[in-house]
Each structure stands twice: as structure tokens, then as C-alpha cells.
Amino acid sequence: MDDSSCNFCSKSDSVQHVFFDCVVAKQCWCMIYNVVNVKVGDNLIERKFWLSNKKHGTLNIITFVVLWGIWKLRNEIYFQKTA
């Protein structure tokens, strides 16, 4: 696997892929959908919840936690070759 490959699935590495298109990310977003019944994991550009509106505050926090978790796992695999 070279530096431009996804650590999870070996496909081409990009922000969109790591956080939304990779099988690991899709599984994370699917689990969140099953809990909150709102589809949040397509991409960040078209997200309608990224407003500083208290109505979507909890959903934004959940989204941030999932993004952070994916990023931490990716970096742990990449830099420490563990997980």
C-alpha cells in the first residue's frame, strides 16, 4: 500500500473517500442513521445541519465525534501500524 491509498480499503485516498466513501466510513454513518434516523454521512458540502442553529446542535456533535473517530483510527493505522 502506498501513501495515496486508503488505510482501510486500499482505494485512492482523499478527504471525501476517507470520511464518506470508504466502507469503514459508510458503516459508521449507517450505524448513526440507525440510531438517529437522519442521513448525515453523504458529504460535508451538502450538509444542511452545519448551521449554528441550536436545533441541530446534538446532530452536529454526533457528526463531529464520528469524523474525529474515523480520523483517529486512520492515523493510528497509518502512523503506528496498529488497530
All heavy atoms as an XYZ file, in Angstrom:
684
protein
N       0.842     -1.174      0.000
C       0.000      0.000      0.000
C       0.888      1.237      0.000
O       1.765      1.375      0.829
C      -0.896     -0.018      1.240
C      -1.820      1.149      1.287
S      -3.190      0.966      2.447
C      -2.369      0.831      3.999
N       0.668      2.143     -0.947
C       1.474      3.363     -0.984
C       0.794      4.471     -0.193
O      -0.279      4.298      0.353
C       1.756      3.782     -2.435
C       0.502      4.142     -3.210
O      -0.554      4.389     -2.591
O       0.564      4.183     -4.444
N       1.445      5.643     -0.118
C       0.954      6.746      0.694
C      -0.378      7.314      0.223
O      -1.064      7.970      0.974
C       1.994      7.871      0.742
C       3.195      7.468      1.571
O       3.070      6.545      2.388
O       4.267      8.066      1.386
N      -0.756      7.083     -1.032
C      -2.001      7.642     -1.540
C      -3.145      6.638     -1.491
O      -4.182      6.855     -2.085
C      -1.800      8.150     -2.968
O      -1.481      7.065     -3.816
N      -2.966      5.550     -0.768
C      -4.010      4.539     -0.640
C      -4.698      4.648      0.711
O      -4.067      4.919      1.724
C      -3.418      3.139     -0.778
O      -2.893      2.948     -2.052
N      -5.985      4.386      0.704
C      -6.762      4.389      1.941
C      -6.260      3.274      2.852
O      -6.015      2.155      2.411
C      -8.240      4.178      1.598
S      -9.311      4.024      3.036
N      -6.110      3.576      4.123
C      -5.635      2.594      5.096
C      -6.664      1.513      5.382
O      -6.325      0.448      5.868
C      -5.270      3.283      6.407
C      -4.073      4.165      6.246
O      -3.093      3.777      5.642
N      -4.158      5.366      6.769
N      -7.908      1.786      5.108
C      -8.970      0.839      5.395
C      -9.231     -0.128      4.239
O      -9.492     -1.291      4.457
C     -10.266      1.572      5.727
C     -10.161      2.497      6.910
C     -10.548      3.819      6.799
C      -9.688      2.052      8.128
C     -10.481      4.677      7.888
C      -9.606      2.898      9.228
C     -10.009      4.218      9.098
N      -9.191      0.385      3.007
C      -9.617     -0.452      1.881
C      -8.665     -0.426      0.691
O      -8.952     -1.035     -0.323
C     -11.010     -0.046      1.421
S     -11.080      1.590      0.670
N      -7.590      0.315      0.766
C      -6.548      0.411     -0.267
C      -6.987      1.127     -1.538
O      -6.269      1.125     -2.518
C      -6.007     -0.974     -0.626
O      -5.445     -1.571      0.512
N      -8.157      1.753     -1.540
C      -8.552      2.569     -2.689
C      -7.882      3.930     -2.579
O      -7.243      4.247     -1.586
C     -10.069      2.704     -2.745
C     -10.751      1.391     -3.074
C     -12.222      1.584     -3.280
C     -12.852      0.240     -3.641
N     -14.280      0.335     -3.790
N      -8.037      4.759     -3.589
C      -7.411      6.070     -3.627
C      -7.835      6.913     -2.418
O      -9.015      7.018     -2.100
C      -7.791      6.778     -4.923
O      -7.167      8.030     -4.992
N      -6.864      7.497     -1.753
C      -7.077      8.258     -0.526
C      -7.426      9.710     -0.839
O      -6.714     10.387     -1.558
C      -5.801      8.195      0.316
C      -6.029      8.529      1.764
O      -7.190      8.599      2.184
O      -5.029      8.702      2.486
N      -8.530     10.185     -0.306
C      -8.924     11.590     -0.394
C      -9.794     11.887      0.814
O     -10.251     10.968      1.506
C      -9.703     11.867     -1.682
O     -10.993     11.264     -1.613
N     -10.029     13.145      1.083
C     -10.869     13.521      2.216
C     -12.264     12.925      2.045
O     -12.814     12.313      2.970
C     -10.941     15.059      2.363
C     -11.957     15.453      3.411
C      -9.573     15.620      2.692
N     -12.852     13.099      0.872
C     -14.189     12.563      0.601
C     -14.209     11.049      0.806
O     -15.119     10.502      1.406
C     -14.628     12.921     -0.825
C     -15.980     12.342     -1.232
C     -17.165     12.909     -0.476
O     -17.166     14.075     -0.076
N     -18.185     12.102     -0.275
N     -13.169     10.379      0.321
C     -13.136      8.921      0.445
C     -13.009      8.482      1.904
O     -13.778      7.646      2.374
C     -11.993      8.314     -0.377
C     -11.897      6.840     -0.180
N     -12.754      5.961     -0.806
C     -11.097      6.095      0.622
C     -12.468      4.730     -0.406
N     -11.467      4.790      0.455
N     -12.031      9.017      2.622
C     -11.776      8.582      3.998
C     -12.995      8.797      4.891
O     -13.366      7.923      5.666
C     -10.545      9.305      4.587
C     -10.422      9.059      6.085
C      -9.280      8.859      3.880
N     -13.651      9.950      4.771
C     -14.742     10.275      5.678
C     -16.127      9.838      5.214
O     -17.046      9.743      6.038
C     -14.774     11.776      5.968
C     -13.599     12.239      6.775
C     -12.707     13.154      6.262
C     -13.381     11.755      8.058
C     -11.620     13.582      7.009
C     -12.300     12.173      8.801
C     -11.419     13.095      8.287
N     -16.283      9.548      3.916
C     -17.643      9.272      3.441
C     -17.771      8.078      2.490
O     -18.761      7.367      2.533
C     -18.216     10.517      2.756
C     -18.212     11.704      3.660
C     -17.273     12.697      3.493
C     -19.112     11.815      4.700
C     -17.247     13.791      4.340
C     -19.092     12.893      5.559
C     -18.155     13.894      5.377
N     -16.803      7.837      1.621
C     -16.948      6.811      0.598
C     -16.354      5.459      0.966
O     -16.737      4.429      0.409
C     -16.328      7.280     -0.725
C     -17.029      8.511     -1.273
O     -18.202      8.737     -0.923
O     -16.399      9.259     -2.047
N     -15.423      5.423      1.886
C     -14.776      4.190      2.295
C     -15.789      3.277      3.007
O     -16.726      3.752      3.661
C     -13.610      4.501      3.228
S     -12.764      3.025      3.820
N     -15.579      1.979      2.916
C     -16.502      1.030      3.546
C     -16.580      1.233      5.064
O     -17.653      1.071      5.654
C     -16.132     -0.433      3.217
C     -16.306     -0.713      1.743
C     -14.722     -0.768      3.653
N     -15.477      1.598      5.691
C     -15.477      1.831      7.138
C     -16.330      3.054      7.469
O     -17.169      3.018      8.371
C     -14.033      2.000      7.673
C     -14.035      2.439      9.125
C     -13.258      0.711      7.502
N     -16.133      4.136      6.736
C     -16.926      5.350      6.963
C     -18.404      5.086      6.703
O     -19.266      5.503      7.492
C     -16.427      6.477      6.074
N     -18.713      4.382      5.635
C     -20.114      4.079      5.320
C     -20.768      3.277      6.438
O     -21.927      3.516      6.777
C     -20.211      3.336      3.995
C     -20.006      4.249      2.806
C     -20.192      3.508      1.507
C     -20.020      4.471      0.347
N     -20.377      3.881     -0.930
N     -20.031      2.341      7.026
C     -20.562      1.564      8.153
C     -20.837      2.467      9.352
O     -21.861      2.318     10.014
C     -19.602      0.449      8.547
C     -19.731     -0.791      7.706
C     -21.094     -1.423      7.844
O     -21.924     -1.305      6.950
N     -21.363     -2.072      8.946
N     -19.917      3.389      9.631
C     -20.111      4.329     10.747
C     -21.374      5.157     10.531
O     -22.200      5.285     11.439
C     -18.910      5.250     10.893
S     -17.419      4.428     11.456
N     -21.517      5.715      9.336
C     -22.678      6.559      9.042
C     -23.971      5.758      9.053
O     -25.014      6.259      9.477
C     -22.499      7.300      7.726
C     -21.348      8.252      7.767
C     -20.243      8.229      6.978
C     -21.165      9.363      8.661
N     -19.384      9.254      7.333
C     -19.927      9.960      8.355
C     -21.924      9.900      9.688
C     -19.445     11.067      9.040
C     -21.442     11.008     10.376
C     -20.218     11.575     10.046
N     -23.904      4.517      8.623
C     -25.086      3.649      8.650
C     -25.525      3.399     10.091
O     -26.724      3.432     10.393
C     -24.767      2.336      7.936
S     -26.182      1.218      7.842
N     -24.580      3.156     10.983
C     -24.913      2.960     12.399
C     -25.542      4.221     12.993
O     -26.509      4.130     13.759
C     -23.677      2.551     13.191
C     -23.241      1.129     12.915
S     -21.932      0.556     14.014
C     -20.510      1.388     13.313
N     -25.000      5.378     12.648
C     -25.567      6.640     13.146
C     -26.982      6.822     12.618
O     -27.893      7.197     13.361
C     -24.670      7.841     12.751
C     -23.294      7.719     13.408
C     -25.333      9.167     13.090
C     -23.328      7.617     14.919
N     -27.188      6.523     11.342
C     -28.531      6.627     10.754
C     -29.517      5.736     11.509
O     -30.648      6.147     11.788
C     -28.496      6.259      9.274
C     -29.870      6.222      8.649
C     -30.537      7.397      8.319
C     -30.515      5.018      8.426
C     -31.806      7.374      7.766
C     -31.781      4.975      7.878
C     -32.426      6.154      7.556
O     -33.688      6.129      7.005
N     -29.094      4.524     11.844
C     -29.971      3.603     12.566
C     -30.342      4.109     13.944
O     -31.406      3.777     14.463
C     -29.323      2.219     12.667
C     -29.280      1.505     11.335
O     -30.086      1.751     10.456
N     -28.300      0.627     11.185
N     -29.486      4.931     14.545
C     -29.756      5.460     15.877
C     -30.600      6.736     15.813
O     -31.596      6.864     16.525
C     -28.435      5.736     16.643
C     -28.694      6.466     17.944
C     -27.699      4.432     16.887
N     -30.214      7.693     14.967
C     -30.889      8.997     14.952
C     -31.900      9.145     13.825
O     -32.625     10.130     13.770
C     -29.877     10.167     14.903
C     -28.996     10.165     16.123
C     -29.062     10.144     13.634
N     -31.932      8.194     12.893
C     -32.875      8.192     11.774
C     -32.765      9.453     10.898
O     -33.751      9.956     10.387
C     -34.308      8.000     12.259
C     -35.202      7.464     11.169
O     -34.751      6.768     10.262
N     -36.480      7.795     11.241
N     -31.545      9.964     10.782
C     -31.253     11.098      9.906
C     -29.994     10.754      9.131
O     -28.990     10.347      9.722
C     -31.022     12.400     10.704
C     -30.625     13.549      9.782
C     -32.252     12.757     11.505
N     -30.049     10.910      7.819
C     -28.883     10.596      6.992
C     -27.907     11.767      7.060
O     -28.191     12.848      6.581
C     -29.320     10.333      5.555
C     -28.255      9.697      4.720
C     -28.815      9.221      3.402
C     -27.726      8.471      2.671
N     -28.237      7.801      1.501
N     -26.720     11.533      7.657
C     -25.744     12.602      7.836
C     -24.416     12.328      7.157
O     -23.571     13.204      7.105
C     -25.483     12.896      9.332
C     -26.706     13.467      9.991
C     -24.998     11.652     10.051
N     -24.186     11.159      6.617
C     -22.858     10.810      6.160
C     -22.617     10.784      4.676
O     -21.783     10.018      4.216
N     -23.288     11.614      3.896
C     -23.019     11.644      2.453
C     -21.758     12.440      2.146
O     -20.870     11.974      1.474
C     -24.197     12.231      1.685
C     -25.382     11.287      1.659
O     -25.171     10.073      1.823
O     -26.503     11.770      1.484
N     -21.718     13.654      2.589
C     -20.551     14.511      2.453
C     -20.784     15.761      3.288
O     -21.885     16.007      3.744
C     -20.245     14.856      0.991
C     -21.336     15.649      0.333
O     -21.773     16.660      0.858
N     -21.797     15.203     -0.819
N     -19.744     16.546      3.473
C     -19.882     17.751      4.293
C     -20.396     18.949      3.514
O     -20.976     19.849      4.079
C     -18.540     18.116      4.932
C     -18.074     17.198      6.035
C     -16.702     17.642      6.521
C     -19.044     17.181      7.181
N     -20.183     18.953      2.216
C     -20.557     20.114      1.407
C     -22.066     20.324      1.387
O     -22.548     21.437      1.537
C     -20.041     19.954     -0.040
C     -18.544     19.690     -0.071
C     -20.404     21.146     -0.899
C     -17.690     20.781      0.493
N     -22.820     19.260      1.217
C     -24.264     19.384      1.081
C     -25.017     19.206      2.391
O     -26.228     19.113      2.396
C     -24.756     18.375      0.049
C     -24.188     18.650     -1.332
C     -24.698     17.687     -2.379
O     -25.742     17.058     -2.148
O     -24.055     17.589     -3.418
N     -24.307     19.166      3.488
C     -24.947     19.006      4.785
C     -25.784     20.222      5.128
O     -25.310     21.339      5.072
C     -23.879     18.892      5.832
C     -23.511     17.732      6.614
C     -24.319     16.692      7.156
N     -25.005     16.952      8.381
C     -24.439     17.095      9.542
N     -23.154     17.036      9.684
N     -25.169     17.287     10.596
N     -27.010     20.034      5.490
C     -27.893     21.145      5.830
C     -27.850     21.478      7.316
O     -28.420     22.452      7.748
C     -29.312     20.799      5.423
C     -29.460     20.651      3.937
C     -30.849     20.232      3.554
C     -30.887     20.069      2.045
N     -31.615     18.943      1.605
N     -27.167     20.651      8.085
C     -27.160     20.837      9.526
C     -26.017     21.705     10.015
O     -25.933     22.004     11.192
C     -27.086     19.477     10.232
C     -28.183     18.560      9.815
C     -27.908     17.463      9.028
C     -29.486     18.800     10.197
C     -28.922     16.615      8.637
C     -30.503     17.951      9.807
C     -30.223     16.864      9.027
N     -25.099     22.093      9.130
C     -23.924     22.847      9.557
C     -24.268     24.306      9.824
O     -23.525     25.199      9.502
C     -22.810     22.769      8.525
C     -22.234     21.415      8.416
C     -22.340     20.575      7.362
C     -21.472     20.714      9.393
N     -21.699     19.399      7.622
C     -21.155     19.458      8.859
C     -21.028     21.033     10.668
C     -20.406     18.519      9.557
C     -20.295     20.100     11.367
C     -19.986     18.862     10.811
N     -25.365     24.533     10.411
C     -25.784     25.884     10.771
C     -25.600     26.036     12.278
O     -25.717     25.082     13.027
C     -27.250     26.097     10.407
C     -27.614     25.791      8.947
C     -29.123     25.843      8.780
C     -26.946     26.777      8.026
N     -25.318     27.232     12.692
C     -25.202     27.425     14.141
C     -26.604     27.597     14.709
O     -26.973     28.617     15.240
C     -24.311     28.622     14.463
O     -24.883     29.793     13.950
N     -27.381     26.574     14.542
C     -28.758     26.542     14.982
C     -28.843     25.513     16.110
O     -28.462     24.367     15.930
C     -29.639     26.129     13.794
C     -31.100     26.119     14.123
O     -31.498     25.997     15.271
N     -31.921     26.230     13.104
N     -29.349     25.906     17.237
C     -29.420     25.000     18.379
C     -30.252     23.765     18.063
O     -30.051     22.720     18.658
C     -29.988     25.726     19.590
C     -29.050     26.752     20.163
C     -29.633     27.412     21.381
C     -28.677     28.480     21.877
N     -29.179     29.123     23.070
N     -31.136     23.871     17.113
C     -31.987     22.742     16.739
C     -31.154     21.544     16.273
O     -31.514     20.399     16.505
C     -32.945     23.172     15.628
C     -33.833     22.089     15.107
C     -34.714     22.609     13.999
C     -35.502     21.485     13.368
N     -36.263     21.956     12.217
N     -30.019     21.792     15.631
C     -29.177     20.726     15.092
C     -27.901     20.518     15.897
O     -27.004     19.804     15.453
C     -28.816     21.030     13.637
C     -30.002     21.200     12.759
N     -30.896     20.189     12.516
C     -30.454     22.276     12.074
C     -31.845     20.637     11.711
N     -31.604     21.893     11.433
N     -27.817     21.097     17.070
C     -26.600     21.012     17.872
C     -26.193     19.591     18.208
O     -25.027     19.216     18.064
N     -27.126     18.770     18.647
C     -26.806     17.388     19.012
C     -26.344     16.602     17.795
O     -25.368     15.849     17.863
C     -28.032     16.709     19.646
O     -28.448     17.457     20.783
C     -27.710     15.289     20.052
N     -27.012     16.785     16.670
C     -26.630     16.091     15.446
C     -25.242     16.529     14.980
O     -24.439     15.708     14.528
C     -27.662     16.343     14.352
C     -27.574     15.465     13.124
C     -27.613     13.988     13.490
C     -28.706     15.794     12.177
N     -24.926     17.794     15.117
C     -23.586     18.278     14.774
C     -22.524     17.656     15.678
O     -21.456     17.268     15.210
C     -23.509     19.802     14.862
C     -24.161     20.479     13.679
O     -24.329     19.892     12.625
N     -24.545     21.727     13.857
N     -22.826     17.532     16.959
C     -21.871     16.917     17.882
C     -21.640     15.455     17.506
O     -20.496     14.985     17.468
C     -22.358     17.044     19.344
C     -22.286     18.508     19.779
C     -21.535     16.157     20.276
C     -22.982     18.792     21.095
N     -22.701     14.734     17.217
C     -22.572     13.334     16.796
C     -21.717     13.234     15.542
O     -20.822     12.392     15.444
C     -23.962     12.704     16.571
C     -24.696     12.565     17.902
C     -23.848     11.354     15.863
C     -26.165     12.229     17.770
N     -21.957     14.112     14.578
C     -21.191     14.111     13.332
C     -19.721     14.391     13.603
O     -18.846     13.705     13.063
C     -21.759     15.160     12.355
O     -23.135     14.858     12.113
C     -21.008     15.151     11.042
N     -19.432     15.375     14.435
C     -18.036     15.689     14.773
C     -17.347     14.496     15.428
O     -16.194     14.196     15.136
C     -17.948     16.898     15.711
C     -18.331     18.199     15.083
C     -19.096     19.121     15.791
C     -17.941     18.531     13.801
C     -19.445     20.334     15.224
C     -18.284     19.736     13.229
C     -19.039     20.639     13.941
N     -18.054     13.815     16.323
C     -17.473     12.665     17.010
C     -17.149     11.549     16.024
O     -16.087     10.929     16.098
C     -18.411     12.168     18.136
C     -17.975     10.817     18.676
C     -18.494     13.192     19.255
N     -18.041     11.289     15.084
C     -17.789     10.249     14.079
C     -16.601     10.637     13.203
O     -15.706      9.816     12.957
C     -19.042      9.985     13.217
C     -18.725      9.054     12.056
C     -20.155      9.403     14.071
N     -16.561     11.867     12.736
C     -15.434     12.326     11.911
C     -14.123     12.206     12.684
O     -13.118     11.734     12.146
C     -15.649     13.769     11.451
C     -16.779     13.984     10.449
C     -17.041     15.481     10.265
C     -16.475     13.313      9.126
N     -14.125     12.623     13.941
C     -12.924     12.541     14.766
C     -12.499     11.082     14.948
O     -11.321     10.749     14.861
C     -13.162     13.209     16.115
C     -11.976     13.168     17.016
C     -11.848     12.445     18.169
C     -10.733     13.853     16.850
N     -10.615     12.656     18.729
C      -9.910     13.521     17.941
C     -10.249     14.725     15.892
C      -8.622     14.020     18.092
C      -8.962     15.226     16.035
C      -8.169     14.875     17.127
N     -13.461     10.199     15.206
C     -13.151      8.787     15.388
C     -12.549      8.158     14.141
O     -11.572      7.402     14.217
N     -13.104      8.469     12.984
C     -12.560      7.955     11.719
C     -11.139      8.476     11.529
O     -10.231      7.727     11.154
C     -13.461      8.346     10.526
C     -14.795      7.610     10.602
C     -12.766      8.064      9.192
C     -15.847      8.119      9.622
N     -10.937      9.765     11.788
C      -9.613     10.370     11.618
C      -8.592      9.748     12.574
O      -7.468      9.429     12.183
C      -9.698     11.878     11.829
C      -8.411     12.583     11.575
C      -7.621     13.191     12.497
C      -7.750     12.736     10.319
N      -6.521     13.733     11.882
C      -6.574     13.467     10.543
C      -8.055     12.333      9.018
C      -5.692     13.793      9.533
C      -7.169     12.667      8.002
C      -6.009     13.382      8.263
N      -8.960      9.570     13.827
C      -8.054      8.972     14.812
C      -7.682      7.544     14.415
O      -6.519      7.166     14.492
C      -8.694      8.975     16.204
C      -8.877     10.338     16.807
C      -7.719     10.771     17.627
C      -7.564      9.885     18.832
N      -6.415     10.179     19.629
N      -8.662      6.749     14.000
C      -8.386      5.378     13.599
C      -7.486      5.335     12.380
O      -6.517      4.573     12.317
C      -9.688      4.626     13.325
C      -9.537      3.175     12.866
C      -8.813      2.349     13.920
C     -10.905      2.582     12.556
N      -7.763      6.198     11.409
C      -6.942      6.269     10.198
C      -5.489      6.586     10.557
O      -4.563      5.953     10.079
C      -7.482      7.320      9.239
C      -6.640      7.494      7.987
C      -6.579      8.985      7.628
N      -5.776      9.165      6.438
C      -4.515      9.577      6.465
N      -3.910      9.820      7.605
N      -3.848      9.747      5.348
N      -5.303      7.584     11.405
C      -3.943      7.979     11.787
C      -3.254      6.912     12.629
O      -2.045      6.703     12.491
C      -3.969      9.313     12.531
C      -4.217     10.455     11.598
O      -4.049     10.342     10.379
N      -4.649     11.577     12.138
N      -4.000      6.237     13.488
C      -3.399      5.161     14.273
C      -2.894      4.057     13.354
O      -1.781      3.561     13.535
C      -4.436      4.601     15.254
C      -3.866      3.561     16.187
C      -4.873      3.131     17.213
O      -5.624      3.980     17.726
O      -4.930      1.933     17.502
N      -3.678      3.693     12.378
C      -3.253      2.658     11.429
C      -2.074      3.143     10.611
O      -1.088      2.429     10.421
C      -4.431      2.252     10.512
C      -5.490      1.516     11.313
C      -3.930      1.381      9.361
C      -6.781      1.311     10.568
N      -2.144      4.377     10.125
C      -1.105      4.904      9.254
C       0.227      5.096      9.963
O       1.271      4.676      9.481
C      -1.560      6.225      8.626
C      -0.576      6.784      7.641
C      -0.547      6.309      6.340
C       0.314      7.773      8.012
C       0.359      6.803      5.414
C       1.224      8.279      7.101
C       1.238      7.799      5.807
O       2.140      8.291      4.896
N       0.202      5.736     11.122
C       1.436      6.114     11.783
C       1.986      5.052     12.740
O       3.175      4.953     12.922
C       1.263      7.429     12.548
C       1.062      8.600     11.629
C      -0.162      9.245     11.563
C       2.091      9.053     10.830
C      -0.345     10.332     10.710
C       1.919     10.128      9.970
C       0.694     10.769      9.908
N       1.114      4.281     13.335
C       1.584      3.286     14.285
C       1.460      1.864     13.788
O       1.864      0.928     14.448
C       0.810      3.450     15.597
C       1.037      4.803     16.229
C       0.173      4.990     17.461
O      -0.464      4.092     17.937
N       0.168      6.215     17.966
N       0.850      1.715     12.633
C       0.646      0.393     12.021
C      -0.023     -0.560     13.005
O       0.348     -1.712     13.154
C       1.966     -0.201     11.538
C       2.741      0.698     10.600
C       2.006      0.916      9.312
C       2.874      1.754      8.383
N       2.143      2.558      7.463
N      -1.049     -0.034     13.716
C      -1.807     -0.846     14.667
C      -3.292     -0.727     14.374
O      -3.694     -0.032     13.463
C      -1.559     -0.396     16.127
O      -2.005      0.945     16.260
C      -0.121     -0.515     16.505
N      -4.087     -1.339     15.216
C      -5.561     -1.289     15.217
C      -6.178     -2.494     14.615
O      -5.688     -3.502     14.381
C      -6.101     -0.066     14.509
